[in-house]
Amino acid sequence: MGGTTRVKGPARSGAARLLARLAVLAAIGSLVVLVLAVGEGGLVVLGAGLLGLVLCAVGLWWFVAHRGAVRLLGAVLAVAAPVAVLVLFAYDGLWLTALVLLLCWGATLAFARAALRTSRPERSAAGIAAARPRRPVLIMNPKSGGGKVGRFGLVERAEELGARVILLDPSAPADVAELARRAVAEGADLLGVAGGDGTQALVAAVAAEHGLPFLVVSAGTRNHFAMDLGLDRSDPSRCLDALTDGEELRVDLGDVSGRPFVNTVSFGVYADVVQRPEYRDDKAGTALALMPDLLLGEGVGRLDAQVEGTALSAQQALLVSNNPYVSPDELSGGGRRPRLDAGELGVIGIRVEDAAQAAALALRGSQSTGLTVMTAQRVEVTADTDEIAVAVDGEALRMPTPVVCTLRAGALRARVPRDRPGVAVPVPPVRWRRIFDLAFGRTERAAERTTDDQSGA
């Protein structure tokens, strides 16, 4: 994350060039197979595959955005479309042609991604050696992550390493930011949190305000911030090694109308869903019950945003992140940000209002009109109401409009263990211009484009 770029050796550049050429050859092979198979149903295979994808996307849209018979029809269509395509291939004897085309295209993507992975600039560690703190204070939430604080003995381990632990009482909600300020007033020279990302952000802001190092302990449920710092999420006790053998990373800290965030701020559909008290106990059921009204209901408000002079109008959902994700696909599951020190907000806007737009999104991805992917220094979100629902690092809030998101570049001194798993930088999306640059000798230009994509450009 950050740091200086190492110069790649000839062997690494040569391997990237070879893999890129193999990707180009495999792509040509896919086209040759398709042309040769025209008489054997090649075009039927391609057309049926695309039609099945479109019908599946339409079915999913009906399932999410409607109720009753239309929702049932959507569920049936989403399942039946791919099954029908497979049955067609088997019945007409096209399964072999489909399999060969699939294997060729799979090899194309595999070689292309391997080329990008090999060509990507290696970065040296951005951390600088850090002295052992004399009066570290850690705030721990015993309920976070299903009880990881107790399960991994974090209190005992931290106290053994000389830290003072403030253990939160689950039955009496506390102002963690105020607890952190009080610890600073009493002489703390490091602040840390074992808890969720929302709690991490509040204490991180106090640490940044006073110029103190901040220690992240991966004791939350998903630990996205810890993951993107390269910390061990399977054993949070390893994060405490930073107290005795640590180094510092300068990372960015987000701000949404005066409230800090370390990961994301969500507006629109998701933010409205998480406001409901029943969401905690039944996430899927609550979302399905509310989606039709939130997507297509009469009088449902839409969001407008100004992103670096670009207007986004009538958005159904908007996500602003502390540094951009490589692609919108990275947001599902264990999505990663390549770096936390690029000094940019990631912005993703979604506007899908009918089945046709849902199909276009399935076919074209980020190139469709329903999806906007940008980076910015400042995002201002407005609506036709005095306040809107906002989910800040997963926590449900309401904020007065306009809501302004900014970034404090390099504001946070993140203290991390010297020995840690590290950040696995995701491979950027395959773009053929970059693959051709690699394949035909323009490796420096391709590396620059790879670096740009990893930074969210």
Sequence and secondary structure as in RCSB ss.txt:
>XXXX:A:sequence
MGGTTRVKGPARSGAARLLARLAVLAAIGSLVVLVLAVGEGGLVVLGAGLLGLVLCAVGLWWFVAHRGAVRLLGA
VLAVAAPVAVLVLFAYDGLWLTALVLLLCWGATLAFARAALRTSRPERSAAGIAAARPRRPVLIMNPKSGGGKVG
RFGLVERAEELGARVILLDPSAPADVAELARRAVAEGADLLGVAGGDGTQALVAAVAAEHGLPFLVVSAGTRNHF
AMDLGLDRSDPSRCLDALTDGEELRVDLGDVSGRPFVNTVSFGVYADVVQRPEYRDDKAGTALALMPDLLLGEGV
GRLDAQVEGTALSAQQALLVSNNPYVSPDELSGGGRRPRLDAGELGVIGIRVEDAAQAAALALRGSQSTGLTVMT
AQRVEVTADTDEIAVAVDGEALRMPTPVVCTLRAGALRARVPRDRPGVAVPVPPVRWRRIFDLAFGRTERAAERT
TDDQSGA
>XXXX:A:secstr
  S B    HHHHHHHHHHHHHHHHHHHHHHHHHHHTTTTTHHHHHHHHHHHHHHHHHHHHHHHH  HHHHHHHH
HHHHHHHHHHHHHHHHTT HHHHHHHHHHHHHHHHHHHHHHHHHS  B    EE    SSEEEEE TTGGGTHHH
HTTHHHHHHHTT EEEE  TTS   HHHHHHHHHHTT SEEEEES HHHHHHHHHHHHHTT EEEEE  SSS HH
HHHTT  SS GGGGGGGGTSEEEEEEEEEEETTEEESSEEEEEHHHHHHTSGGGGT HHHHHHHHHHHHHH TT 
  EEEEETTEEEEEESEEEEEES  SSGGGGSSS   S S S  EEEEEE   SHHHHHHHHHHGGGSTTEEEEE
ESEEEEE SSSEEEEEETTEEEEEESSEEEEEEEEEEEEEEESS            HHHHHHHHTT HHHHHHHH
HHHHTT 
